[in-house]
Amino acid sequence: ALPISHPNPHHLLLAMAFWWMRGSASAANAADKMRDLYLKDLLPLEELTGFHEYHAERLTDAHFEKRPTVLLLGQYSTGKTTFIRHVLGQDYTDTLRVGPEPVTKEFQILTYNSESEREESIRGDLLPEPFTQLEKLGRKCLASVKCFRLPSPLLKNVVFIDTPGINFQDYREGSVLEKLMSEFVPKVDKIILFFDISKLDVSTELSFFIKKLSGFNAVGGDRMLKTHVVLNKAGKEKAADVYRVTIQFMLKLGQLIGEGNTLPSVHIGSFFHERLLHGELSEAFRDYEDDLYRSLCQLCEEKDQDLLEGLSERARLLKVHAHLLDAVRSRAKEMSGIFRGPDEEAVLSQLPAIKDDLVRDVQNGFTEDDFPDLSDMQEKLAKSSTSLLKLPALDPKLMSNLQKFIYEGLRDVQQEISKQMPQHHSGDSNSGPPRIAPRRWSDSRGRQRSRSPH
């Protein structure tokens, strides 16, 4: 492997952008503030009303500390590990074995080492949060995962997952590789799919990866929206060959994705620290590389915003849940006799009517869409060991805290997040990393590149 004696300019660009958006005190304050507000204003009411049994597990510190995760996929020797090395500006143990033969034998999770300036390697059965969930996949899968904790400042803000080279001819359903991909693909924030432009079999190789990605249920919708394609090692090819392969690739990609669907962003260049053999497209390659780095920076903006939106939805559901249990308790009391308790089955059959009453009460501010699945709620209440008469009543103090969280706490956190986000000004390309639209045939600023493979 070629030693990196100094960071390249793009590494400095990326490091500064990440440090600007996430390394500052305000970035940490936003996540810390959301965690503190959750513990103070939401968790006590969740515990009182049994929210965790009905709707969602308790949020842990790891939920608020989670960093955006980027998964790298591709065949052997397409440049996945070298890209990570290029971006981080440093080597780590396994990068010293990079070569023409497949050397990355396992899924490698790269995280920040906040405790030491040394590299640490962690076995799959000792993975830190949030990757402990991989335990459910079994011993064989854990043996194929390794975590590297590195002192790279960039890893304060993002987690990279490197993968073994995937031979699409040997890929089998039910294999360790398939199980791990099934676990990672739906949950990561971004997927970078690597191809060696000099060896690209457009038809079979691309078809395989698009089919496999489409087969996994991506959280948050279309998995292609979070997928970026890198046509790597283009600096070794002549411009005419780059044009030809790129056109073939884009045509095939459009056919596979289908009409009316969003194409993944495509980036062309040589994503490693090495002199280009052919420099005709060097300017275009730099633009493509900058666009990919900006999309990584964008993850940092979105992560805190997604966390805030998730807390907002959770708070509203908690309010509905508390009112619903209180109303069911009141209805059970009304349907009780002097010497007998209520017919709980009859009470629960009135859940739709109870919901309608809560919606009609304008003081609650509820809509039909705010309510969970009533049939599921009815089933859980019926199986509960708690009598309907013993369901919790509305606690004035806890409900006041919840209201304060919804109307004041969320607003304060939004202002904190806005402080750390770059302010983008129309027409100012130096105002910070912009939001990148899926690549078509123009760059991120909408101008046509005369020297790019378009």
C-alpha positions in Angstrom: 0.0 0.0 0.0 1.2 3.6 -0.7 1.9 5.4 2.6 0.0 8.7 3.0 2.6 11.2 4.1 0.2 14.2 4.2 -3.6 14.7 3.7 -4.8 15.7 0.3 -6.8 19.0 -0.2 -10.1 17.1 -0.4 -9.4 15.4 2.9 -8.9 18.9 4.4 -12.1 20.1 2.8 -14.1 17.3 4.3 -12.4 17.4 7.7 -13.1 21.1 8.0 -16.7 20.8 6.9 -17.4 18.0 9.4 -15.6 19.9 12.2 -17.6 23.0 11.4 -21.0 21.3 11.5 -20.5 18.6 14.1 -17.2 19.2 16.0 -18.4 22.4 17.6 -19.9 22.8 21.0 -23.3 23.7 19.6 -23.5 20.3 17.8 -22.9 18.4 20.9 -25.3 20.6 22.8 -28.2 19.8 20.5 -27.9 16.0 21.1 -27.3 16.5 24.8 -30.3 18.8 25.1 -32.6 16.3 23.4 -31.4 13.6 25.7 -31.9 15.7 28.8 -35.3 16.8 27.7 -36.3 13.2 27.0 -35.2 12.1 30.5 -36.9 15.0 32.2 -40.1 15.5 30.3 -41.0 12.3 28.4 -39.5 9.3 30.2 -41.4 9.7 33.6 -44.8 9.8 31.7 -43.7 6.9 29.5 -43.0 4.8 32.6 -46.3 5.8 34.3 -48.4 4.9 31.3 -46.5 1.8 30.2 -45.7 3.4 26.9 -42.8 1.0 26.3 -45.1 -2.0 26.5 -47.5 -0.6 24.0 -45.5 1.4 21.4 -41.7 1.7 21.6 -38.7 0.8 23.8 -37.1 3.3 26.1 -34.5 5.5 24.3 -30.9 4.9 25.5 -27.9 7.2 25.5 -26.7 5.3 22.4 -29.8 6.6 20.5 -28.7 10.2 21.1 -25.0 9.5 20.5 -25.5 7.6 17.3 -23.4 8.9 14.3 -24.4 8.7 10.6 -23.3 5.4 9.1 -21.9 4.9 5.6 -21.8 1.4 4.1 -19.3 0.7 1.3 -20.2 -2.1 -1.2 -18.6 -3.5 -4.3 -16.6 -6.3 -5.9 -13.0 -7.1 -4.9 -10.4 -4.5 -5.6 -12.8 -1.7 -6.6 -11.2 0.7 -4.1 -13.5 0.6 -1.0 -10.8 0.3 1.6 -8.5 2.7 -0.2 -11.3 5.2 -0.4 -11.7 5.1 3.4 -7.9 5.5 3.8 -8.0 8.4 1.3 -10.8 10.2 3.2 -9.4 9.6 6.7 -5.9 10.6 5.6 -4.4 7.7 7.5 -3.7 4.0 7.4 -5.1 1.4 9.9 -4.0 -2.2 10.3 -6.0 -3.8 7.4 -5.2 -1.1 4.9 -1.6 -2.2 5.0 -2.6 -5.4 3.3 -4.5 -3.8 0.3 -3.5 -5.3 -3.0 -4.9 -6.8 -6.2 -6.2 -9.9 -4.4 -9.2 -9.8 -2.1 -7.9 -9.0 1.4 -10.8 -7.5 3.4 -12.2 -10.8 4.8 -14.8 -9.4 7.1 -17.2 -6.5 7.7 -15.1 -3.7 9.3 -16.8 -1.1 11.4 -14.6 2.1 11.8 -15.5 4.3 14.7 -13.8 7.0 16.7 -11.5 6.2 19.7 -12.2 8.9 22.2 -10.2 7.2 25.0 -6.8 6.8 23.3 -4.6 8.0 20.5 -4.0 4.4 19.5 -5.8 2.1 17.1 -7.9 -0.6 18.8 -9.4 -3.7 17.2 -12.5 -5.3 18.7 -13.9 -8.8 17.9 -17.4 -9.2 16.7 -18.7 -10.7 19.9 -17.5 -7.6 21.9 -19.0 -4.9 19.6 -20.0 -1.6 21.2 -23.4 0.0 20.9 -25.3 0.3 18.7 -23.9 -2.8 17.0 -24.7 -5.2 19.8 -27.9 -6.0 17.9 -25.8 -8.1 15.6 -25.7 -10.8 18.4 -29.1 -12.1 17.2 -27.5 -13.2 13.9 -25.4 -15.8 15.6 -21.8 -16.7 16.2 -20.8 -17.3 12.5 -22.0 -13.8 11.6 -20.2 -12.2 14.6 -17.0 -13.9 13.6 -17.2 -12.1 10.2 -17.4 -8.6 11.8 -14.6 -6.6 13.3 -14.6 -3.1 14.8 -11.6 -0.7 14.5 -11.5 2.3 16.9 -9.3 5.0 15.4 -8.2 8.4 16.7 -9.1 10.1 13.4 -11.1 13.3 14.1 -13.3 12.6 11.1 -14.7 9.6 12.8 -16.2 11.8 15.6 -18.9 12.5 13.1 -19.4 9.5 10.9 -19.1 5.7 11.0 -17.8 3.8 8.0 -18.5 0.1 7.4 -16.2 -1.5 4.9 -17.2 -4.9 3.4 -15.5 -7.9 1.8 -15.4 -7.8 -1.9 -18.7 -9.3 -3.1 -18.5 -11.9 -5.8 -22.0 -11.8 -7.3 -21.4 -15.3 -8.8 -20.8 -16.8 -5.4 -23.4 -14.8 -3.4 -25.9 -17.2 -1.8 -29.2 -16.6 0.0 -28.9 -17.5 3.7 -25.1 -17.1 3.7 -23.3 -15.0 6.4 -22.7 -12.3 3.8 -26.4 -12.1 2.9 -27.5 -12.0 6.5 -25.1 -9.2 7.3 -26.1 -7.2 4.3 -29.8 -7.7 5.2 -29.0 -6.3 8.6 -26.9 -3.3 7.5 -28.4 -2.1 4.3 -31.8 -1.0 5.6 -30.4 0.8 8.6 -27.4 2.7 7.3 -27.7 6.4 6.4 -25.8 6.2 3.1 -24.6 3.4 0.8 -21.6 4.0 -1.6 -21.5 1.4 -4.3 -18.0 1.0 -5.9 -17.2 -0.1 -9.5 -13.8 -0.3 -11.2 -14.5 1.6 -14.4 -11.7 -0.3 -16.2 -13.3 -3.7 -15.4 -16.9 -2.9 -15.3 -19.4 -5.5 -16.6 -22.3 -3.1 -16.9 -24.9 -5.8 -17.5 -24.3 -8.5 -14.9 -22.4 -6.6 -12.1 -24.7 -3.6 -12.0 -27.9 -5.7 -12.3 -26.8 -7.8 -9.3 -26.2 -4.9 -6.9 -29.4 -3.0 -7.9 -31.4 -6.1 -7.6 -30.0 -6.9 -4.1 -30.4 -3.4 -2.8 -34.0 -3.3 -4.1 -34.7 -6.5 -2.3 -34.0 -5.1 1.2 -36.6 -3.0 3.0 -35.0 0.3 3.5 -36.1 2.4 6.5 -37.4 5.7 5.3 -38.4 4.7 1.8 -36.6 4.3 -1.5 -33.1 2.9 -0.8 -31.8 4.5 -4.0 -32.2 7.9 -2.5 -29.4 7.0 0.0 -27.2 5.2 -2.6 -24.3 6.8 -4.3 -22.4 5.1 -7.1 -18.7 5.6 -7.6 -17.1 4.7 -10.9 -13.6 4.5 -9.5 -10.1 4.4 -11.0 -11.2 6.5 -14.0 -7.9 8.4 -13.8 -6.2 5.4 -15.4 -8.4 5.5 -18.5 -8.4 7.8 -21.5 -11.3 10.3 -21.8 -12.9 8.5 -24.7 -13.0 5.2 -22.7 -14.5 7.1 -19.7 -17.2 8.6 -22.0 -18.1 5.2 -23.5 -18.3 3.3 -20.2 -20.2 6.1 -18.5 -22.9 6.3 -21.2 -23.3 2.5 -21.1 -23.5 2.6 -17.3 -26.1 5.4 -17.2 -28.3 3.8 -19.8 -28.3 0.5 -18.0 -28.8 2.1 -14.6 -31.9 4.0 -16.0 -33.3 0.7 -17.3 -32.8 -1.1 -14.0 -34.3 1.7 -11.8 -37.3 2.2 -14.1 -39.0 5.3 -15.5 -40.2 7.8 -12.9 -37.9 6.7 -10.2 -35.0 8.7 -8.8 -31.5 7.7 -10.0 -28.8 7.4 -7.4 -26.0 10.0 -7.6 -23.1 8.8 -9.8 -19.5 10.1 -9.1 -16.7 9.5 -11.5 -13.0 9.7 -10.7 -10.1 8.2 -8.9 -10.8 8.2 -5.2 -7.4 7.5 -3.9 -4.1 9.4 -3.3 -2.3 8.8 -6.5 -1.3 10.8 -9.6 -3.7 10.5 -12.5 -2.3 8.8 -15.6 -4.6 10.8 -17.9 -5.4 14.4 -16.8 -8.0 15.4 -19.4 -10.9 15.1 -17.0 -9.1 16.1 -13.8 -11.3 19.1 -13.2 -14.5 17.1 -13.6 -13.1 14.4 -11.3 -12.5 17.0 -8.6 -16.1 18.3 -8.9 -17.4 14.7 -8.6 -15.3 14.1 -5.5 -16.4 17.4 -3.9 -20.0 16.5 -4.5 -19.6 13.1 -2.8 -17.9 14.8 0.2 -20.7 17.4 0.4 -23.2 14.6 0.5 -21.4 13.1 3.5 -21.4 16.4 5.2 -25.1 16.7 4.6 -25.6 13.5 6.7 -24.5 15.4 9.7 -27.2 18.1 9.2 -29.9 15.6 8.7 -29.1 13.3 11.6 -29.9 15.8 14.3 -33.0 17.0 12.4 -34.2 13.4 12.1 -33.6 12.8 15.8 -35.6 15.9 16.6 -38.5 14.9 14.3 -38.5 11.4 15.9 -38.8 12.9 19.4 -41.6 15.2 18.2 -43.6 12.2 16.9 -42.9 10.3 20.0 -44.1 13.1 22.3 -47.4 13.4 20.3 -48.0 9.7 20.5 -47.3 9.7 24.2 -49.9 12.4 24.7 -52.4 10.4 22.8 -51.5 7.3 24.7 -51.9 9.0 28.1 -55.3 10.5 27.2 -56.5 7.2 25.7 -55.7 5.2 28.8 -57.3 7.8 31.0 -60.5 7.8 28.9 -60.6 3.9 28.9 -60.3 4.0 32.7 -63.1 6.5 33.0 -65.3 4.5 30.6 -64.7 1.3 32.6 -65.7 3.2 35.8 -68.9 4.3 34.2 -69.8 0.8 33.1 -69.1 -0.7 36.5 -71.9 -1.7 38.8 -72.2 -1.1 42.5 -71.0 -4.6 43.4 -69.3 -5.7 40.2 -66.6 -4.6 38.0 -67.0 -3.7 34.3 -67.2 -6.1 31.4 -63.8 -5.3 30.1 -64.5 -6.8 26.7 -67.5 -4.5 26.3 -65.4 -1.5 27.4 -62.6 -2.3 24.9 -65.1 -2.7 22.1 -65.9 1.1 22.6 -62.3 2.1 21.8 -63.3 3.7 18.4 -66.0 5.7 20.2 -63.6 6.8 22.9 -61.2 7.9 20.2 -63.9 9.9 18.4 -64.7 11.7 21.7 -61.0 12.6 22.2 -60.8 14.0 18.6 -64.0 16.0 19.1 -62.6 17.7 22.2 -60.8 20.6 20.6 -58.8 21.3 23.7 -56.8 18.1 23.1 -55.8 19.2 19.5 -55.9 15.6 18.2 -56.6 14.4 14.7 -57.6 10.9 13.5 -54.0 10.3 12.2 -52.6 10.9 15.7 -53.9 7.6 17.0 -52.2 4.2 17.0 -53.8 1.1 15.6 -56.8 0.6 17.9 -57.1 -3.2 17.2 -53.5 -3.6 18.4 -54.1 -1.4 21.4 -57.3 -3.4 22.2 -55.4 -6.7 22.1 -52.6 -5.4 24.4 -55.1 -4.0 26.9 -57.0 -7.3 26.9 -53.8 -9.3 27.6 -52.5 -6.8 30.3 -52.5 -7.9 33.9 -53.6 -4.4 34.9 -57.4 -4.0 35.4 -58.9 -1.3 33.3 -60.0 0.4 36.5 -56.3 0.6 37.5 -55.1 2.3 34.3 -53.3 5.6 35.1 -55.2 8.8 35.3 -53.7 12.0 33.7 -51.0 13.4 36.0 -51.2 17.2 35.8 -47.5 17.8 36.5 -46.3 15.2 34.0 -48.8 16.4 31.3 -47.7 20.0 31.9 -44.1 18.9 31.3 -45.1 17.1 28.1 -46.9 20.2 26.9 -43.9 22.3 27.7 -41.6 19.9 25.8 -43.9 20.0 22.7 -44.3 23.8 22.6 -41.0 25.1 24.0 -38.4 22.3 24.3 -38.7 21.3 20.6 -38.5 24.9 19.5 -35.3 25.5 21.6 -33.6 22.4 20.2 -34.5 23.4 16.6 -32.9 26.8 17.2 -29.8 25.0 18.5 -29.6 22.8 15.4 -30.1 25.8 13.1 -27.0 27.5 14.7 -24.8 24.6 13.8 -26.1 24.2 10.2 -24.3 26.1 7.5 -26.3 29.0 6.1 -26.6 28.5 2.3 -27.0 31.6 0.2 -28.3 31.5 -3.3 -25.5 31.8 -5.9 -22.7 31.6 -3.3 -20.8 28.4 -3.8 -18.6 29.1 -0.9 -21.3 29.4 1.7 -21.0 25.8 2.8 -21.9 22.3 1.6 -25.2 22.6 -0.2 -27.9 19.9 -0.5 -26.9 17.7 -3.4 -29.6 16.6 -5.9 -29.3 13.2 -7.5 -26.7 13.5 -10.3 -28.0 13.6 -13.8 -26.0 15.4 -16.5 -25.0 18.6 -14.6 -23.0 19.3 -11.5 -24.4 20.4 -8.1 -24.6 24.0 -9.2 -26.6 23.2 -12.3 -24.0 24.2 -14.9 -22.9 21.8 -17.7 -19.3 20.6 -17.6 -17.6 21.0 -21.0 -14.8 18.6 -19.9 -16.8 16.0 -18.0 -18.1 12.7 -19.4 -21.6 14.0 -20.1 
